[in-house]
C-alpha cells in the first residue's frame, strides 16, 4: 500500500512510498544521520529547538495517500499511535510488537517514545471510531495512553531510525465495538412534557463521552445555564466516567462558569440525535441580538485622498472615456511609489514599494490609468518606467539594475499570473513570481540576483534597495482562474492590494485629447522625481565621504553621476547605497497603526484558509501612509492619513478574502466549504444551526463545520441574525446575502 511522503512538515506537495519500504528504511538506517543529529539536539539544546528541527524531517501520512495534505485518495487501513515519554521505550516496543493488530513498533525520533502502526478496518468513514477502539484497547492491554492527536486521518508520522523495529506483516484489523442499545427510547423522554430538564439532560448525557475536553467543558457550561447549581452533581457524576477525571478540580471549574453558562442549555441536547424532534435551546438570562456584519465597500469618496494622489486620480478620471476612480487610485499609488522609491522610508524602515491589481470586467475603462501614466513618463521625462511584460527572472533583474525604482504596468495581468503560476509553465517563467516575492522584501537591503554559469562574462546583478512597483489590470474571471489556494498560503497573494471596480459601467463622457499635462501637476511630479537620493559609498565594507571624490573626478558627486559600480585604480570597486529620508509618525498616528496591526494579526492567527492575507495588512497601511505623506512633502505622518490608510487596507483585505472564498476551491476542504455555502444560500430566509447540522452530515466532524462557518463569516459571505420565535425565545439563523 502506497502512502504520501513529504519532505518536511511545511511541504504541500507529496511523493509516494510503500508502507513496507518505509518501515524497512527505518530499520536499515536511511535516515540514521538525521535522527542522530536530532537526538543530539534534544540532549544539548532542549525541547524547543528539537521541535523546530523535527519539523524539517521527512514525514508520511500513515493512514493513506492524499492529494496535498487534505484530500484522501486511498485509505491504508493503518493508524499511527504515539506513546510519549516512556521510561523504557525498547521494552515497550518489543511488548507491543507481539500484538496481532500491530504492523510495526519502533522508537520515535526523540528516542524517548514509541511509534506504532496499527491495523484497522479499511474504511476511512470509520477512522475515528477505529481510533477510539485502539485507544481503549491499548489502555486496557498495555496501560498506555495514545496521543489523541493521532485520530486525525492526515496526521504526519515523522521518519526515525530503529534497527530493532518489529511487527507483524500479517496483522489483523482491530474490531470496532458495536454501539450498545439504550435501555429505552431517549427521544420519547426528551419529547415528554412531563419530564424535567434535569431528567432530559440525564438521558442525553448517557450518549455523550466525557473524554474530549472541549465537549466536557461545554457540557458543564450548558448544564449550569440549564439547571443552575443543581446541575453540578449531574456534571460531576457524568465526568467521573472519564479517564481524566479529577474530583479535586471539578468544583473549581464549575465556579469559573458564569450562571449564563457561556453557551445555551441546548448544547447538551444537541449532542444527541433527536431525529425529527427539534429542541429549542433555553436562552441566556439577558439574550442579545447578534449584530449583522455588513460588507464594507470602497466608496468613490475614498478614491480621492487629500493631496497629490487625490488630484492625480481626479485628472485620470477627467480624461477617461469611462472614469474609474477605483482603478485610478491603485495606478496612482504605484506611480507615486515609483517616484519616491529609495528616497524615503518610515522610522521602522517601511519602504513605499507597492504591488497593486485593478480588476474589472471588459469594456469599463481599465486601460485609461495605464495609458495616462505611460504618457507621463514619456512627456514629463521622469525616470521609473520599467516594463509592460517580463518573461523571466533575469529580465526583471536587468530592468531593476538599470532603474532600481521601476513601475511594471501589466495589461491582461490575469493571463500573466496563469503563465507564471501554472504547473506546466517552463521553470524560468514560474521563477518570475519567486523573483517578485524576493524583491518585494528586499527594498531595504541588497538584492543578489541569480548566479550565472558564465559569471566572468555575465556577472550576477547586485541591486541595492530595489523598489519594484506593479500595477496590473485584469478581469475577475481571468485573475481568479489563474490562482490556486497555494498562492494564498505561500504568501504570493498577500503582497498584492486588490482593487475591484463596480460591475456597472460608469457614465460615458467626452474625454478630450490633451496635449500637455497641467502645470501644477507636472511640477509636482518633477519635484518628487528630483527629491535627493542621498548616497553612501562603500568599498569592501569601508565607507567614503563623497566630497573626497570631487577633486578626483573633477565634477559634482550626486545620485546621477554615482549610480552604478565604479571601477578605479585608486579606490577599487565601489558600491552606492541609498540613504532615504526618514518620515516620522505622530504619536496619534502610531497608536492608530498599532491598533490596526493588533486587529490584523488577530485575524492572521485564526485557523482559517484566508488568514495569511492579513499578515501584511499593517505593512500595506504604512506603505500607503508613507506614499501619501511624502508625496505631499510632509515629514510626519498625520493622524488623518493614518486613519485613511488603515481603513482603506482593511476594506481591501476584507473584499479580497471574500473573493478568495467565493472563487477558489482547489482542494477537497474548499469544495466542502462551497457546498455548505450553497446549502445556506438555498435557504432564502436563513437556516438554524440544528437544520444546518442535519443537512451537512457529510462533513467529517463538528470542528470541520465550525471552521467552515467561521471562514464564511470572516469572508463576509455568511451573515447571522437572532430572530424571536413564537414563544418569545431567540434563535440564531445563518444566511447568505
DOVO-835150 format. One line per 3 residues: number of its first residue (from 1); for each residue x, y, z of C-alpha. Coordinates in nm, 2 decimals. Layout:
% residues N
NUM> X Y Z; ...
***
This chain:
% residues 737
1> 0.00 0.00 0.00; 0.14 0.34 -0.10; 0.11 0.64 0.13
4> 0.20 1.01 0.09; 0.56 1.11 0.16; 0.65 1.48 0.24
7> 0.99 1.64 0.25; 0.90 1.83 0.57; 0.61 1.93 0.79
10> 0.57 2.25 0.59; 0.57 2.08 0.25; 0.24 2.08 0.05
13> 0.34 1.86 -0.24; 0.40 1.49 -0.18; 0.55 1.18 -0.34
16> 0.45 0.82 -0.27; 0.62 0.55 -0.07; 0.52 0.19 0.00
19> 0.45 0.12 0.37; 0.68 -0.19 0.37; 0.95 0.02 0.21
22> 0.90 0.29 0.47; 0.94 0.05 0.77; 1.24 -0.12 0.60
25> 1.41 0.22 0.56; 1.36 0.29 0.93; 1.53 -0.05 1.00
28> 1.82 -0.02 0.75; 1.92 0.34 0.85; 1.82 0.55 0.55
31> 1.77 0.84 0.79; 2.02 0.75 1.06; 2.23 1.07 1.03
34> 1.93 1.30 1.05; 1.79 1.11 1.36; 2.13 1.10 1.54
37> 2.17 1.48 1.49; 1.82 1.54 1.61; 1.86 1.33 1.92
40> 2.18 1.51 1.99; 2.00 1.84 1.95; 1.74 1.73 2.21
43> 2.01 1.64 2.46; 2.22 1.96 2.41; 1.97 2.23 2.31
46> 1.64 2.14 2.47; 1.29 2.06 2.36; 1.20 2.39 2.19
49> 1.50 2.37 1.95; 1.43 2.00 1.90; 1.07 2.07 1.80
52> 1.17 2.32 1.54; 1.43 2.09 1.39; 1.19 1.80 1.39
55> 0.96 1.98 1.15; 1.23 1.97 0.89; 1.23 1.59 0.88
58> 1.07 1.38 0.61; 0.73 1.26 0.71; 0.44 1.04 0.58
61> 0.07 1.03 0.62; 0.04 0.67 0.75; -0.33 0.65 0.71
64> -0.33 0.69 0.33; -0.24 0.86 0.01; -0.35 1.22 -0.01
67> -0.38 1.49 -0.27; -0.18 1.75 -0.09; -0.24 1.74 0.28
70> -0.62 1.72 0.30; -0.79 1.52 0.02; -0.78 1.15 0.08
73> -0.73 0.94 -0.23; -0.68 0.59 -0.08; -0.71 0.47 0.28
76> -0.42 0.24 0.40; -0.61 0.08 0.69; -0.33 0.18 0.93
79> -0.35 0.43 1.22; -0.05 0.59 1.39; -0.02 0.55 1.77
82> 0.21 0.78 1.96; 0.33 0.69 2.31; 0.55 0.97 2.45
85> 0.80 0.99 2.74; 0.84 0.62 2.80; 1.07 0.51 3.08
88> 1.20 0.20 2.89; 1.09 0.25 2.52; 1.28 -0.05 2.39
91> 1.10 -0.28 2.63; 0.76 -0.13 2.55; 0.83 -0.15 2.17
94> 0.90 -0.53 2.20; 0.59 -0.60 2.41; 0.36 -0.40 2.18
97> 0.52 -0.56 1.86; 0.38 -0.90 1.97; 0.02 -0.78 1.94
100> -0.16 -0.93 1.63; -0.30 -0.58 1.54; 0.04 -0.41 1.52
103> 0.20 -0.38 1.18; 0.51 -0.20 1.32; 0.65 -0.08 1.65
106> 0.97 0.13 1.67; 1.15 0.40 1.87; 1.04 0.76 1.80
109> 1.27 1.03 1.65; 1.34 1.16 2.00; 1.45 0.82 2.13
112> 1.22 0.86 2.43; 0.89 0.73 2.29; 0.74 0.45 2.08
115> 0.56 0.48 1.75; 0.31 0.22 1.65; 0.14 0.14 1.32
118> -0.19 -0.03 1.40; -0.41 -0.22 1.16; -0.78 -0.11 1.15
121> -1.09 -0.17 0.94; -1.01 -0.04 0.59; -1.29 0.21 0.59
124> -1.20 0.59 0.61; -1.55 0.67 0.73; -1.48 0.46 1.04
127> -1.14 0.61 1.11; -1.23 0.80 1.42; -1.43 0.50 1.55
130> -1.12 0.29 1.49; -0.90 0.53 1.68; -1.14 0.53 1.98
133> -1.13 0.15 1.97; -0.75 0.12 1.97; -0.72 0.39 2.23
136> -0.93 0.18 2.47; -0.76 -0.14 2.36; -0.41 -0.01 2.43
139> -0.51 0.14 2.76; -0.67 -0.19 2.88; -0.40 -0.42 2.74
142> -0.07 -0.22 2.78; -0.17 0.05 3.03; -0.06 0.32 2.79
145> -0.22 0.64 2.66; -0.21 0.70 2.29; -0.18 1.07 2.18
148> -0.53 1.17 2.09; -0.40 1.39 1.80; -0.35 1.06 1.61
151> -0.72 1.05 1.54; -0.65 1.30 1.26; -0.67 1.10 0.94
154> -0.40 1.32 0.79; -0.17 1.31 1.09; 0.20 1.32 0.99
157> 0.44 1.04 1.10; 0.80 1.16 1.10; 1.08 0.93 0.99
160> 1.30 0.76 1.25; 1.59 0.51 1.28; 1.55 0.19 1.48
163> 1.74 -0.12 1.37; 1.52 -0.33 1.60; 1.18 -0.22 1.45
166> 0.94 -0.51 1.50; 0.58 -0.60 1.40; 0.36 -0.84 1.21
169> 0.33 -0.83 0.83; 0.01 -1.03 0.86; -0.15 -0.81 1.12
172> -0.53 -0.82 1.15; -0.77 -0.52 1.19; -0.88 -0.43 1.54
175> -1.25 -0.46 1.58; -1.48 -0.16 1.64; -1.72 -0.24 1.93
178> -2.09 -0.24 1.84; -2.28 0.05 1.99; -2.49 -0.05 2.28
181> -2.86 -0.02 2.26; -3.02 0.23 2.51; -3.24 0.08 2.78
184> -3.53 0.29 2.65; -3.61 0.53 2.37; -3.44 0.85 2.48
187> -3.62 1.06 2.21; -3.95 0.99 2.39; -3.81 1.10 2.72
190> -3.68 1.42 2.57; -4.01 1.49 2.40; -4.21 1.41 2.71
193> -4.36 1.73 2.86; -4.39 1.57 3.20; -4.01 1.51 3.22
196> -3.80 1.78 3.39; -3.49 1.94 3.23; -3.28 1.75 3.48
199> -3.43 1.42 3.36; -3.39 1.51 3.00; -3.03 1.61 3.04
202> -2.96 1.30 3.24; -3.08 1.08 2.95; -2.89 1.29 2.69
205> -2.56 1.25 2.88; -2.58 0.88 2.85; -2.49 0.92 2.49
208> -2.20 1.17 2.53; -1.84 1.07 2.61; -1.66 1.30 2.86
211> -1.32 1.21 2.72; -1.28 1.51 2.49; -1.20 1.83 2.69
214> -1.40 2.07 2.47; -1.71 1.85 2.49; -1.66 1.81 2.86
217> -1.64 2.18 2.94; -1.92 2.28 2.70; -2.15 2.03 2.87
220> -2.06 2.19 3.21; -2.14 2.53 3.07; -2.47 2.42 2.93
223> -2.57 2.23 3.25; -2.51 2.55 3.45; -2.72 2.75 3.21
226> -2.99 2.49 3.20; -3.01 2.38 3.56; -2.81 2.63 3.77
229> -2.63 2.50 4.08; -2.84 2.18 4.07; -2.65 2.08 3.75
232> -2.32 2.03 3.93; -2.39 1.68 4.08; -2.50 1.56 3.73
235> -2.19 1.71 3.57; -1.96 1.56 3.84; -2.12 1.21 3.81
238> -2.10 1.21 3.43; -1.74 1.34 3.44; -1.63 1.05 3.67
241> -1.67 0.81 3.37; -1.37 0.98 3.20; -1.01 0.85 3.24
244> -0.90 1.21 3.30; -1.15 1.27 3.59; -1.00 1.47 3.87
247> -1.25 1.52 4.16; -1.04 1.80 4.32; -1.07 2.03 4.02
250> -1.45 1.98 3.95; -1.58 2.25 4.18; -1.31 2.50 4.08
253> -1.40 2.45 3.71; -1.77 2.48 3.79; -1.72 2.81 3.97
256> -1.53 2.96 3.67; -1.85 2.92 3.46; -2.10 3.21 3.47
259> -2.46 3.15 3.56; -2.54 3.20 3.19; -2.31 2.92 3.11
262> -2.13 3.08 2.82; -2.34 2.87 2.59; -2.71 2.78 2.58
265> -2.85 2.49 2.77; -2.94 2.33 2.44; -2.58 2.23 2.39
268> -2.64 1.91 2.59; -2.94 1.82 2.38; -2.76 1.90 2.05
271> -2.50 1.62 2.13; -2.79 1.37 2.09; -2.95 1.27 1.76
274> -3.32 1.36 1.80; -3.43 1.27 1.45; -3.72 1.50 1.36
277> -3.76 1.64 1.71; -3.63 2.00 1.73; -3.51 2.11 2.07
280> -3.53 2.48 2.12; -3.23 2.59 2.33; -3.30 2.79 2.65
283> -3.18 3.15 2.60; -2.94 3.32 2.83; -3.07 3.54 3.11
286> -3.01 3.85 2.90; -3.04 3.75 2.54; -2.87 3.99 2.30
289> -2.92 4.02 1.93; -2.61 3.93 1.73; -2.52 4.23 1.52
292> -2.53 4.18 1.15; -2.19 4.20 0.97; -2.21 4.45 0.68
295> -1.99 4.42 0.38; -1.79 4.74 0.37; -1.70 4.85 0.01
298> -1.46 5.10 -0.12; -1.66 5.42 -0.18; -1.58 5.67 -0.46
301> -1.50 5.93 -0.20; -1.22 5.72 -0.06; -1.06 5.71 -0.40
304> -0.97 6.08 -0.37; -0.73 6.11 -0.07; -0.62 6.46 0.02
307> -0.32 6.59 -0.17; -0.13 6.48 -0.48; -0.26 6.13 -0.51
310> -0.62 6.25 -0.50; -0.56 6.52 -0.75; -0.40 6.28 -0.99
313> -0.69 6.03 -0.96; -0.92 6.32 -1.05; -0.71 6.41 -1.35
316> -0.71 6.05 -1.48; -1.09 6.02 -1.43; -1.15 6.36 -1.60
319> -0.95 6.24 -1.91; -1.11 5.89 -1.93; -1.39 5.78 -2.16
322> -1.53 5.57 -1.87; -1.40 5.72 -1.54; -1.29 5.45 -1.29
325> -1.16 5.61 -0.96; -1.14 5.26 -0.81; -0.88 5.17 -1.07
328> -0.72 5.51 -1.10; -0.63 5.50 -0.73; -0.40 5.19 -0.73
331> -0.24 5.30 -1.05; -0.16 5.64 -0.90; -0.03 5.49 -0.58
334> 0.21 5.26 -0.77; 0.32 5.55 -0.99; 0.38 5.78 -0.69
337> 0.56 5.50 -0.51; 0.80 5.47 -0.81; 0.89 5.84 -0.79
340> 0.95 5.81 -0.42; 1.14 5.48 -0.42; 1.47 5.47 -0.24
343> 1.43 5.83 -0.13; 1.20 5.80 0.17; 1.12 5.55 0.45
346> 0.95 5.54 0.78; 1.11 5.52 1.13; 1.06 5.14 1.13
349> 1.21 5.12 0.77; 0.89 5.07 0.58; 0.95 5.15 0.21
352> 0.70 5.28 -0.05; 0.72 4.99 -0.30; 0.38 4.85 -0.36
355> 0.21 4.58 -0.58; -0.15 4.66 -0.69; -0.41 4.49 -0.92
358> -0.71 4.65 -1.07; -0.99 4.41 -1.15; -1.29 4.50 -1.37
361> -1.50 4.35 -1.65; -1.42 4.41 -2.01; -1.52 4.75 -2.16
364> -1.54 4.96 -1.84; -1.22 5.16 -1.88; -0.94 4.96 -1.73
367> -0.68 5.08 -1.97; -0.72 5.46 -1.91; -0.50 5.49 -1.60
370> -0.22 5.28 -1.75; -0.22 5.48 -2.08; -0.21 5.82 -1.89
373> 0.08 5.70 -1.66; 0.28 5.57 -1.96; 0.24 5.91 -2.12
376> 0.35 6.09 -1.80; 0.68 5.90 -1.81; 0.74 5.99 -2.17
379> 0.61 6.35 -2.18; 0.73 6.48 -1.85; 1.06 6.28 -1.88
382> 1.08 6.14 -1.53; 1.26 5.81 -1.47; 1.09 5.49 -1.35
385> 0.91 5.32 -1.63; 1.01 4.95 -1.60; 0.83 4.73 -1.85
388> 0.49 4.61 -1.97; 0.59 4.24 -1.98; 0.87 4.04 -1.84
391> 0.91 3.67 -1.92; 1.20 3.57 -1.69; 1.37 3.64 -1.36
394> 1.67 3.77 -1.54; 1.46 4.03 -1.73; 1.33 4.17 -1.41
397> 1.67 4.19 -1.26; 1.80 4.36 -1.57; 1.53 4.62 -1.55
400> 1.59 4.70 -1.18; 1.96 4.70 -1.23; 1.92 4.99 -1.47
403> 1.62 5.15 -1.29; 1.62 5.05 -0.92; 1.28 5.21 -0.86
406> 1.07 5.09 -1.15; 0.70 5.06 -1.23; 0.58 4.75 -1.42
409> 0.25 4.81 -1.60; 0.09 4.48 -1.68; -0.22 4.45 -1.91
412> -0.41 4.12 -1.90; -0.24 4.05 -1.57; -0.47 3.75 -1.51
415> -0.32 3.57 -1.81; 0.02 3.67 -1.69; -0.05 3.52 -1.35
418> -0.17 3.20 -1.51; 0.16 3.17 -1.70; 0.39 3.24 -1.41
421> 0.20 3.02 -1.16; 0.09 2.75 -1.40; 0.21 2.40 -1.31
424> 0.30 2.32 -1.67; 0.49 2.65 -1.73; 0.86 2.64 -1.80
427> 1.08 2.68 -1.50; 1.22 3.02 -1.60; 0.86 3.15 -1.63
430> 0.75 3.02 -1.29; 1.06 3.18 -1.14; 0.92 3.52 -1.22
433> 0.68 3.51 -0.92; 0.96 3.39 -0.69; 1.17 3.69 -0.80
436> 0.89 3.93 -0.74; 0.83 3.79 -0.39; 1.20 3.82 -0.31
439> 1.23 4.17 -0.45; 0.93 4.29 -0.25; 1.10 4.21 0.08
442> 1.44 4.33 -0.03; 1.35 4.70 -0.06; 1.56 4.79 0.24
445> 1.86 4.57 0.17; 2.09 4.44 -0.10; 1.94 4.21 -0.35
448> 2.16 3.95 -0.51; 2.05 3.81 -0.84; 2.08 3.47 -0.98
451> 2.43 3.33 -1.02; 2.52 3.27 -1.38; 2.71 2.98 -1.52
454> 2.94 3.21 -1.71; 2.99 3.45 -1.42; 3.30 3.61 -1.56
457> 3.13 3.73 -1.88; 2.78 3.77 -1.73; 2.81 3.86 -1.36
460> 2.50 3.84 -1.14; 2.30 4.15 -1.07; 2.35 4.33 -0.73
463> 2.08 4.58 -0.66; 2.08 4.80 -0.35; 1.74 4.86 -0.21
466> 1.53 4.76 -0.52; 1.19 4.92 -0.54; 0.98 4.73 -0.80
469> 0.62 4.85 -0.82; 0.33 4.68 -1.00; 0.00 4.79 -1.14
472> -0.18 4.52 -1.34; -0.52 4.52 -1.48; -0.74 4.21 -1.55
475> -1.09 4.07 -1.55; -1.21 3.89 -1.24; -1.26 3.56 -1.42
478> -0.91 3.56 -1.57; -0.74 3.66 -1.25; -0.90 3.41 -1.01
481> -0.88 3.13 -1.27; -0.51 3.18 -1.27; -0.48 3.13 -0.90
484> -0.50 2.84 -0.65; -0.50 2.85 -0.27; -0.13 2.78 -0.29
487> -0.08 3.15 -0.38; -0.28 3.24 -0.06; -0.09 3.00 0.16
490> 0.27 3.07 0.04; 0.24 3.45 0.07; 0.23 3.53 -0.30
493> -0.11 3.69 -0.30; -0.08 3.88 0.03; 0.18 4.11 -0.12
496> -0.08 4.25 -0.36; -0.35 4.50 -0.29; -0.66 4.41 -0.50
499> -0.89 4.68 -0.62; -1.22 4.56 -0.77; -1.42 4.80 -0.99
502> -1.80 4.81 -0.97; -1.98 4.57 -1.21; -2.18 4.86 -1.36
505> -2.02 5.05 -1.64; -1.96 5.42 -1.54; -2.14 5.70 -1.73
508> -1.96 5.77 -2.06; -1.81 6.11 -2.10; -1.63 6.31 -2.37
511> -1.26 6.28 -2.29; -1.09 6.55 -2.50; -0.74 6.49 -2.62
514> -0.49 6.69 -2.41; -0.16 6.80 -2.55; 0.01 6.88 -2.22
517> -0.03 6.79 -1.85; -0.15 7.07 -1.62; 0.14 7.28 -1.50
520> 0.09 7.23 -1.12; 0.05 6.85 -1.16; 0.36 6.84 -1.38
523> 0.57 7.05 -1.14; 0.46 6.83 -0.85; 0.57 6.51 -1.04
526> 0.91 6.67 -1.13; 0.97 6.78 -0.78; 0.91 6.43 -0.64
529> 1.13 6.29 -0.91; 1.41 6.53 -0.82; 1.40 6.45 -0.44
532> 1.75 6.40 -0.33; 1.86 6.03 -0.32; 2.13 6.05 -0.06
535> 2.42 5.82 -0.14; 2.66 5.63 0.09; 2.96 5.49 -0.10
538> 3.15 5.19 0.02; 3.43 4.96 -0.09; 3.50 4.63 0.06
541> 3.30 4.73 0.37; 3.46 5.07 0.41; 3.26 5.39 0.38
544> 3.38 5.70 0.20; 3.28 6.07 0.21; 3.15 6.17 -0.13
547> 3.33 6.51 -0.10; 3.66 6.33 -0.13; 3.57 6.24 -0.48
550> 3.53 6.60 -0.60; 3.89 6.66 -0.69; 3.94 6.31 -0.82
553> 3.66 6.31 -1.06; 3.65 6.68 -1.13; 3.27 6.70 -1.11
556> 2.99 6.71 -0.86; 2.92 6.38 -0.70; 2.54 6.31 -0.68
559> 2.29 6.03 -0.75; 2.31 6.09 -1.12; 2.68 6.05 -1.15
562> 2.74 5.78 -0.89; 2.45 5.54 -0.96; 2.64 5.22 -1.05
565> 2.96 5.03 -0.96; 3.26 5.25 -1.03; 3.60 5.09 -1.10
568> 3.90 5.30 -1.02; 4.27 5.22 -0.97; 4.29 5.42 -0.65
571> 3.95 5.34 -0.49; 3.88 4.99 -0.62; 3.53 4.85 -0.66
574> 3.28 5.10 -0.52; 2.91 5.05 -0.44; 2.64 5.31 -0.39
577> 2.39 5.26 -0.11; 2.09 5.50 -0.08; 2.02 5.67 0.25
580> 1.65 5.76 0.23; 1.50 6.05 0.42; 1.30 5.93 0.73
583> 0.93 6.01 0.76; 0.82 6.01 1.12; 0.49 5.90 1.28
586> 0.30 6.14 1.50; 0.21 5.99 1.84; -0.16 5.96 1.75
589> -0.07 5.80 1.41; 0.15 5.54 1.58; -0.14 5.45 1.81
592> -0.37 5.40 1.51; -0.12 5.18 1.33; -0.05 4.97 1.64
595> -0.42 4.91 1.70; -0.47 4.81 1.33; -0.17 4.58 1.35
598> -0.32 4.40 1.66; -0.65 4.36 1.48; -0.48 4.23 1.16
601> -0.26 3.98 1.35; -0.56 3.86 1.54; -0.72 3.77 1.21
604> -0.39 3.62 1.08; -0.38 3.39 1.38; -0.72 3.24 1.32
607> -0.74 2.88 1.18; -0.90 2.99 0.85; -0.78 2.93 0.50
610> -0.75 3.30 0.43; -0.58 3.40 0.75; -0.24 3.46 0.57
613> -0.40 3.75 0.38; -0.39 3.96 0.69; -0.02 3.90 0.77
616> 0.10 4.21 0.57; -0.21 4.43 0.62; -0.03 4.66 0.87
619> 0.27 4.69 0.64; 0.04 4.78 0.35; -0.13 5.05 0.55
622> 0.21 5.21 0.65; 0.33 5.20 0.28; 0.02 5.38 0.17
625> 0.05 5.64 0.45; 0.42 5.69 0.36; 0.33 5.75 -0.01
628> 0.05 6.00 0.08; 0.27 6.18 0.33; 0.59 6.20 0.12
631> 0.41 6.29 -0.20; 0.27 6.60 -0.01; 0.63 6.68 0.11
634> 0.54 6.63 0.48; 0.79 6.48 0.72; 0.54 6.35 0.98
637> 0.25 6.11 0.90; -0.06 6.29 1.04; -0.35 6.10 1.21
640> -0.59 6.17 0.92; -0.36 5.99 0.68; -0.31 5.70 0.92
643> -0.69 5.66 0.97; -0.74 5.67 0.59; -0.47 5.41 0.50
646> -0.57 5.17 0.77; -0.94 5.19 0.67; -0.85 5.15 0.30
649> -0.64 4.84 0.36; -0.90 4.69 0.59; -1.16 4.73 0.32
652> -0.93 4.59 0.05; -0.83 4.29 0.27; -1.19 4.20 0.36
655> -1.30 4.22 0.00; -1.00 4.01 -0.11; -1.09 3.74 0.15
658> -1.45 3.74 0.03; -1.34 3.69 -0.33; -1.09 3.42 -0.24
661> -1.37 3.22 -0.06; -1.60 3.28 -0.35; -1.37 3.20 -0.63
664> -1.11 2.95 -0.51; -1.19 2.58 -0.45; -0.88 2.38 -0.54
667> -0.90 2.11 -0.28; -1.15 1.89 -0.11; -1.18 2.12 0.20
670> -1.27 2.42 -0.01; -1.52 2.22 -0.21; -1.69 2.13 0.11
673> -1.70 2.49 0.21; -1.87 2.58 -0.12; -2.11 2.30 -0.07
676> -2.21 2.43 0.28; -2.23 2.79 0.14; -2.47 2.67 -0.13
679> -2.69 2.49 0.13; -2.72 2.81 0.33; -2.78 3.02 0.02
682> -3.06 2.79 -0.09; -3.24 2.87 0.23; -3.36 3.22 0.13
685> -3.49 3.30 0.48; -3.19 3.16 0.67; -3.12 2.83 0.84
688> -3.08 2.74 1.21; -2.78 2.56 1.33; -2.97 2.24 1.40
691> -3.11 2.23 1.04; -2.76 2.31 0.91; -2.61 2.03 1.11
694> -2.87 1.78 0.97; -2.80 1.89 0.61; -2.42 1.88 0.65
697> -2.37 1.54 0.80; -2.14 1.46 0.51; -1.88 1.67 0.69
700> -1.62 1.47 0.90; -1.68 1.64 1.23; -1.83 1.93 1.42
703> -1.50 2.11 1.41; -1.49 2.10 1.03; -1.84 2.25 1.03
706> -1.73 2.51 1.28; -1.42 2.61 1.08; -1.62 2.64 0.76
709> -1.88 2.86 0.92; -1.60 3.08 1.07; -1.43 3.10 0.72
712> -1.76 3.21 0.55; -1.83 3.46 0.83; -1.48 3.60 0.81
715> -1.51 3.64 0.44; -1.84 3.83 0.49; -2.03 3.58 0.28
718> -2.22 3.45 0.57; -2.43 3.66 0.80; -2.61 3.58 1.13
721> -2.93 3.71 1.28; -3.12 3.64 1.60; -3.49 3.61 1.55
724> -3.77 3.59 1.80; -3.98 3.27 1.78; -4.35 3.24 1.87
727> -4.27 3.16 2.24; -4.06 3.47 2.27; -3.72 3.29 2.26
730> -3.43 3.39 2.03; -3.29 3.16 1.77; -2.98 3.22 1.56
733> -3.02 3.20 1.18; -2.74 3.18 0.93; -2.80 3.33 0.58
736> -2.60 3.45 0.27; -2.65 3.80 0.14
***
